Amino acid sequence: MSDGPTYGFDTLQIHAGARPDPATGARQTPIYQSTAYVFRDADHAAALFNLQEVGYIYSRLTNPTVAVLQERLATLEGGVGAVCCSSGHAAQIMALFPLMGPGKNVVASTRLYGGTVTQFSQTIKRFGWSAKFVDFDDLDALRDAIDDDTRAVFCESVANPGGYVTDVRAVADVADAAGLPLIVDNTSATPYLCQPISQGATLVVHSTTKYLTGNGTVTGGCIVDSGKFDWSASDKFPSLSAPEPAYHGLKFHETFGNLAFTFHGIAIGLRDLGMTMNPQAAHYTLMGIETLSLRMQRHVENAVKVATWLEDDPRVDYVTYAGLPSSPYADRAKRCYPKGTGGLFTVALKGGYDACVKFVDSLEIFSHVANLGDTRSLVIHSASTTHRQLTPEQQQAAGAGPNVVRISIGIEDADDLIRDLDQALEKACG
C-alpha cells in the first residue's frame, strides 16, 4: 500500500504488505514454493550475502509469501519490521537469542502458558540462560527481581489459560527505567484487542497458530520489532551493538538503525537457528488475518455470554474471564483492553479433578484439543495436559489448578455452546 492516508485496522488486515503479483496479476498472495532465487549476477549475489542489498537468497532466510505476512503483522502491531518462524515457541527463543548470553536472565510473569514456563525454567538452562518468575501485579517485586544480569522482561498481554490481563504500560515503565526491553506475547489478544507497542513494549511475539490463522491448520510464530529501543545505550546487547564477526565487523544497530533487531533475526537468527516458516503456512495465516477483526468481535461477544452463564451456574465454583464485571481485573480490562479481552478463560468446577475430566469427555460441540484461538470452541484440562510438567504451586500460579478447565470460545452460536456446556455439567456434576 502506498504512503499517504492512515488506513483503519479492517483495511490493513486485508491489504497491508500485499500487492498484485507482478508476473501474473494474481490478487491473492501466491505461495512461492521455492527454496532458492536466481541472482542477477555475481555482484548482486555478493551484495545480498553481505547485507548491502535486500532481496531473496534462500527460503530459510526470506521468502516472498512469508515477507507479505511479516509486513502485515508489523503494520497491524505498529512495529517497523517482523520475522516469522516455525512456531510460537520458536518466536520466543528467537526473541531472546540476540539479547541473552551465558549467565544472563529474563524476568517473566508467573501467569504464562505452561509450555512457556517449562521452556523458560528448564530448556533455556541449556543455553546458560535462566528465568525469574514474578507476579507482575506486584511492580515492586518486578523491580526487585531485575539485576545486573537481566536482559529482558517477558509477559503475556492476555495470559493463557486464565485470561488474566496485564497492565502492559505499567510493566513497560519498569522495564524502561531499568534500560531493558519488554517482550509481550500477544497471542491471546491479537493486535485487534491490544497493541503492546503502543503501550511501551519493545518486542511482540505471537503464536500465529492461534487467533491470527484462526482455522487450526498450520503452526507458526512471529516476532514484531517496535524499532524504538536503543540497543547501543549500554553494553548489555553486544549482538546488536558490537561488531559481528560473521559479517566482517558490521554493527547491526549502527548499520540498520531501528530495523537492527529485524535484520539480526533474519541474518543471524533464521540463518543459524533455522526455525523457518514455510510459505504455505504463511499463506493460510494471511487468509486468516483477513477476517481477524470480525472473528475477534464474535469471540468476545460469545465469551461474555458464555462466561456470564457459567458464573451463574451452581455447579461452577468460579470463572476467570476478565470481561466479567465481577472480575478483579474488570477495571484494568476496560482501561487497557476496551474492545474486549478475547475468548479465552478458565472455569473451576465444584466437583474438582474428577468432575473436570468427566466434563471434558462429555462435551459434544467443544473439541478436546491442545490448541486455542480456533473458530471452533475448544476445551482442555490444563493440569493434566498443557501444564502437566509444572509443580502444583506453578499450576496454581498460572491459573491451571486440578479443578480448572480451560475454555477457548469459538464463533459458533452462543446458545448452542451453552446447551452443550449444560449437558456436560449435568453428567459431570449432577
N, C-alpha and C positions, 0 to 999 in steps of 0.2 A: 504494500500500500504506500502511496506517496505521502511525503511530508505535507503538512498543511492542517486540515481540521482535526480536532480531537474527537475520535470516534468512541461510541459507547461500548460497554462490555459485550452486549449481544452481537454487535457488528464485528468486533475484534475476534471473538471466539470462532467466527466463521472465516474471516478474511486475513487476519494477521499472519504474515510470513508466506502467504500463498499467492502465487501468480499463475496465469495460464501457462501451460508447458510451452516453452519457446519452439520446440521442434514440431509438436502436433496440434497445439492449441487446446489440449485437454484441460478442462476446467478443474476437475478434481486432481489433487496432487498425485502424480504417478508413484508406483512402487518401483524405485530404482534398485532392482535386484542385481546389483553388480558389486564385485569385490574390489575392482580397480578401475582407474580412469586414465585415459591416454593423455600424455603430456604433449604440449605443442612442440617442444624441442628440449634439448638438454638444459638450456638456461632456465626455462620455465620449471623443469623438474627440480633443479638446484635451488631456485628461489622458494619453491614450496617447502622443500625439506629444511631450508634454513630459516623458515618463518618470515621471509621477506615479502611473501605474497600469500593471499588467502585463496584457497581452492581445494579441490578434491584429489587425494592421493590414493587412499586405501580405506575401505569401509570400516576397518577397526577404529579409524580416527574420525572420518567425516563421510557423510552420505547425503545426497540431496533430499531424500524424503525425511530423514531424521533432522536435517537442518531446518526444514519448514516447521517441524514440531518444536524445535529449540527456540526459534524466533517467536512462535506463537505463545509459548509458555512464558518466555521472558517478557513479552508485551503484556500479557494478562496479569503477571505478578508485579509489573512495574520495575523490572530489572533491566540491565544493559545487555545481558547475554545469558545463555544457558547451555548446559551439557547434559545430554540424555545418555542413559546407560541401561543396563540389563534388568535392574530391579530396584525397588526402594532401598533394600539393604545395601546394594552396590552404591547407590547415591549417597548413603550415609558415610561409607568408607571413603568414597571419592571426595566428599566434602571435607573430611578430616585430614585426608592424606597430605595436602600441601601445608597444613597448619601444625601437625604433630611431629613428634620425634621421640626417640627413646627417653624415658623418664618424664615425659610430659603428660598432662591430664586434661580431661574435659569435665566440666561441671554440668551435670544433667539433672533434669527433673525426675522425681520419683514416679510421676504419672506418665509412663511411656508404654508403648506396645511391648508385650513380653519378649518378643524376639529382639527388640532393640535393647532391652535391659540385658539379655543374655549376650548379645554382640558386644555391648559396652563393658559388662562386668567380667566376661570370660574371654571372648575371642580376641579383642584388641590387645590383650596382655601379650599375645604372641608377637606383636609389633613393638613391645616395650612401652605401650601406652597404658593409661589407666583412666578410670572414671570415678567421680564422686557424685553420689546421688543425694539430692536435696529437695525438700518441699519448697517449690517456687512461690507458694503463698507467703512464705517467710523470707522476705527480701534481706533481712539481716543475716539469716543463715546462709543465703546465697552469697552475700558479700564475704562472709567469714570463710566460706569454702574455697574461694578463689585465692590462689597463692602464686608465687613467682613462676611456677612451672605450668600454670593453667594456660591453655592456648585457645579455648573456645567454651562457649556456653550453649547448651542444647536443650530444646523443649519441643513439645507439640502444641500447635495452636488449639485444636480440639483433640483431647487425648483419647486414644484407643486403649481400653474399651469403654471407659466410663462416661465419655462425653464431657469431661472436665474442661473448662475453658481457661486458657492462660491469658493474663494481662501482659501481652507482648510488649507494650510500651514501657511498663514498669520494669520488666526484666531487661529490656534493651538499655534502659538508663543505667542499670547496674553494670552491664557489660561495657557500655561506653566509658563509664567512669574508671573501669579497670583497663581500658585500652584493648578490649578483646572483641572478637566477632561473635555475634549471636546467630546461631543456626536454628531455624524453625522448621519443623516438619509440618507442612500444611496439607497433608494428605486428606484428613477427615473434613476439613473446612473447605478446601479448594479456594482458588483466588476469587470465586464469586462471593463467598461469605467473608473472607478475610484476606487482606493483602499485607502480610507481615512486614514487607519492606517499607511500606508507608508508615508503619509503627516502629521503625528503627532496626529491623532485622538486617543482618549483613548478607546472609545466605538463606535461601529457602529450598528445602528438599521435598520431593514427592515420591510416593509410590504411584506412578501413573497407572498401575494395575487397577486401582480402585475407582474413585468417582470420575477422574478425568477420562478414562476409557469408558467406564460405566457399563460394559456389557460382558464382563467376565471372560474375555477371550485371550488376552495376552498379558505378560508381565513386562514391567518397565519401570525406570526411575529417572529422576531429573534433579539437577542442581541449578538453581537460578541465582545469578550473581547480581547484587544490588549495584555494584560499581562504586559504592560510597565509602568503603573502608580504606584507610591509608596504611597500606602494607609496609611502608618504609618509615613509619613514625617511630618504630623501635627495631631492635634486632631480634624480635621474637619470631619472625616469619621469614627466615632466610631463603626458603624455597621460592618466595615471591620477590624478595628484595635484594638478595645477594646474587652474584654471578652463578649461572647454571652451567656446569661443566659439559653437559651433553649438547649444549648449543654455543660452545666456544665463548663462554663467559657472558652470554646475554642475560640481562636482568629483566625479569618479566614485568615488574611494576614500572620500572623506568622506561621500558620499551613500549608496553601496551597500555599504560595508564589505567583507566577504570575498567578495562577488559582483561587485566592481568590474571585474575583468577580463572576466567573463562578460557583463555588461551592455555594456561597451565593445565587445566582439566583435560583439554584435548591433547596437547603436545606432550604432556608427561603422563597424566592420569590414564587416559584411554590407551595411549601408546604402550605403557608398561604394565598396567593392571588388566587391560583387555576386557573390561566389563561393558562390552559394546551392545547397544540396542540394535536389533535387526530392523530393516526397513519395513517389513510387513507389520511388525508391532507398532512402529511409528504411524503407519497408515491407519490402522484400526483406532489408535488413540486420537489421531487428528479427526476422524469421523465422529468419535465420541464427544470430543470437545465442542463440536458444532452445536450440540444441544445441551451443553453443560448448565447454563443458567435455567433453562426450562426444567431440567431434571432436578436441580438443586431446590428450586422452588417447591416442586412436588414432594421431594424427600422431606423437606422441612414441614410442609403442611401436613403430610401423613404422620410424621414423627410426633408432632404436637398432639394430634388427635389420638393416636395410639397410646402415647405415654400418659396422657390425661386419663384415658380409660383404665390403663393398668394401675395407675396410682390410686384410683378409687376402688379397686377390686380388693376384697377382704383376704384373698389368698396371697396377695403380694405384700411383702414387707416394705420395700421402698423402690423407687425408680430414680436413676441418677441424672436424668435429662436436664440440662441447664436451661432449656426452653420452657420449663415449667415455672410458674410463679412461686412455687414452694421451694425451688432450688436455692441453696445458699449462694449460688453464683448467678442468680437471676439478674441482679443489678449490673454485674460485670458483663453478662451476656448482652443485655440491652445496649450497654455503652460501647463495647468492643466489637460486637457481632450483630449489628442492627438488622441484618437480613435473616437472622436465624442461626442456630447452632448445629445444623446438619441433621443427619438421620441416624446417628449412632448413639446408643445409650445402653445401660445395663438395668436389669430388673432382678431384685432379690426375692426369692420365694420363701414363704414361711416353712415350707417342708424341708428346706435345706438341700444338701447334696443329692439325696435320692430323688427328691421331687424335681430337681433341675434336670437330671438325666432322663426321667420319665417324660418330663415336659418337652425336652428337645426331641425325643423319639416319637412323640405323639403329634407333632405339628405336620400339616399337610401342604399348605401353600409355602411356608417358610422352608428354605433349603438349608440343611445342616452341612455347612462348608466352612473351611478356614479362609474366608475372604470377607470383605466388606465393600460397600460403595457400589454394589451392583444395582441394576434396575429392579432385580428381584429382591424380595425380602429374605434375609439370611439370619441364621442363628447359630450360636456355638456356646458350649460351656467352657469358658476360658481356663478355669483352674485345672481342668483335666486335659487341655489341649494346648492352646497358644501360649499359656502362662505356666505350663506344667513344670518347666525347668526351674522356676523361681522358688524361693523359700516361701513358707506360709506368710511370713512378715512382708516379703516383697509382693506377694499376691494381694494382700490386703491394701498395701500402699498404692498399688496400681489399680485398685478397684475391681479386682478379679478374685474375690473370695470364693470358697466352695459352694456357697448358697446363691451365687450370682450367675446369670446368663447374659451374654452379650447379644444385642439385637441390632441389626442393620436394616432399617426400614426402607423398602423399595418404593416404586411408583405405582403399585397396583391400587385397586380400590381399597380405601382405608377400612370400610365396613367389612369387607371380606377378610382382611387381616385380623380385625378384632374378633370376628366369629371363629377364626382358626385358633387364635390365642385362647379364646374362652373354652373351646372344647379340649384343648391340650391341657389347660389349667385344671379342668374338671377331672381329667384322667390322672393328672399328677398329684393334685392336692385334694380333690373331692369338693 
